[in-house]
C-alpha cells in the first residue's frame, strides 16, 4: 500500500483549473480498485491518496497519470507501508 502526499506548487486558481481532470483520474483508479481514499489537506496545500499497488513501479505509474503531476501542479512524496493493525472494515483493503 502507498500514500501519495501531494503538495501544491502552483496557485489555487491553477489547481482548480485542472480539478475536473484530476477528479476523472481519481474516478478511474477508484473503479479499478487501486484507490482506497483521497482528499484535500486542511489547510488546502495539497492532498493525500491511499493507493493499492503490487510494486513501487506500479504505484509510480499510477501517480504519473495524474494531471496534477503531468502539469507540474503538485510535488509528490510516496510512502510505502504494510498495514499490520487495522479496523475490521478495513481488512478487505489491507489484505488484498
C-alpha positions in Angstrom: 0.0 0.0 0.0 1.2 3.5 -0.7 0.5 7.0 0.5 0.7 9.7 -2.2 1.2 13.0 -0.4 0.7 15.9 -2.8 1.9 19.4 -2.1 0.7 22.1 -4.5 3.4 24.1 -6.3 1.1 26.4 -8.2 -1.6 28.9 -7.1 -5.1 27.5 -6.3 -6.6 29.0 -9.4 -4.3 26.7 -11.5 -5.1 23.8 -9.2 -8.8 24.5 -9.7 -8.5 24.7 -13.5 -7.2 21.1 -13.6 -9.6 19.8 -10.9 -12.1 18.2 -13.3 -9.3 16.2 -15.0 -7.8 15.3 -11.6 -11.3 14.0 -10.4 -11.6 12.0 -13.6 -8.2 10.4 -12.8 -9.3 9.6 -9.3 -12.6 8.1 -10.5 -10.7 5.9 -13.0 -8.5 4.5 -10.3 -11.3 4.1 -7.8 -13.1 2.0 -10.4 -10.0 -0.1 -11.0 -9.7 -0.8 -7.2 -6.3 1.0 -6.9 -7.5 3.9 -4.8 -8.9 3.4 -1.3 -9.4 7.0 -0.2 -8.3 10.5 -1.1 -8.9 14.1 0.0 -7.6 17.6 0.5 -5.3 18.7 3.2 -6.5 21.3 5.6 -5.4 24.0 5.1 -5.6 23.5 1.3 -1.9 23.0 0.5 -2.3 19.7 -1.3 -3.9 16.3 -0.8 -3.4 12.7 0.1 -4.3 9.5 -1.8 -4.2 6.0 -0.3 -3.3 3.6 -3.2 -3.1 -0.2 -3.6 -0.4 -1.3 -6.0 1.7 -4.5 -6.3 5.1 -2.8 -6.7 6.6 0.6 -6.2 6.9 0.8 -10.0 3.2 0.2 -10.4 2.4 2.8 -7.8 4.7 5.3 -9.6 3.0 4.5 -13.0 -0.4 5.3 -11.4 0.9 8.5 -9.9 2.4 9.7 -13.2 -1.1 9.6 -14.8 -2.4 12.4 -12.5 -2.9 15.6 -14.4 -1.6 17.4 -11.4 1.7 15.5 -11.9 1.8 15.9 -15.6 1.2 19.7 -15.4 3.6 20.3 -12.5 0.8 21.4 -10.2 2.0 19.3 -7.3 5.1 17.6 -5.9 4.6 14.1 -4.7 6.0 12.2 -1.7 5.3 8.4 -1.9 5.5 6.3 1.2 5.1 2.5 1.1 3.7 0.9 4.1 2.4 -2.5 5.2 -0.7 -2.3 7.4 -0.2 -4.6 10.4 -3.2 -3.4 12.5 -6.5 -2.0 11.2 -10.2 -1.7 11.9 -12.3 -4.7 10.8 -13.9 -2.8 8.0 -10.5 -2.0 6.5 -9.5 -5.7 6.3 -10.6 -6.1 2.7 -8.2 -3.3 1.7 -5.3 -4.2 3.9 -5.2 -7.9 3.0 -5.7 -7.5 -0.8 
